Amino acid sequence: MGNFQGYGLEGASAVDLVVALYDGIIRFLHAAADAVERGDTEGRRAAAKRALDIILHLQSRLRMDVGGAPAQALSEFYAAIFAQILQASQAASPQKFQHAIECVRNVRDAWRQVAAGPAPPPQHLSQAGDTPSVGSRWNA
């Protein structure tokens, strides 16, 4: 997937780069759906191919020996979304492209949560309900 410097991602974490790749998939799927609406067969094929290329790249970077069950789940997701995009392109269906976008967006949002880091610990309120409790088990 080449040089990310042109995209303002120099110094980005690996997770940030994965999120950017998911954003690329979504962008190309929107372009494919728009091409269908315009009756642009070549545009649809080119945009779908770009999305598929990103998925193949992500799939090829999985480390099954290290990632275990999460890597297996991602592998299965990539295979399913790849097939879904092929079907959407073959059917020239904006609805199928939209469904693929929603699926990719859900997984991208999970990656964004990973990139954001752990959520702050919850604030437990006292019996009175107006002051945070002290001695939470979430101490750093």
Order of alpha helices (4+ residues) and beta strands (2+ residues): alpha-alpha-alpha-alpha
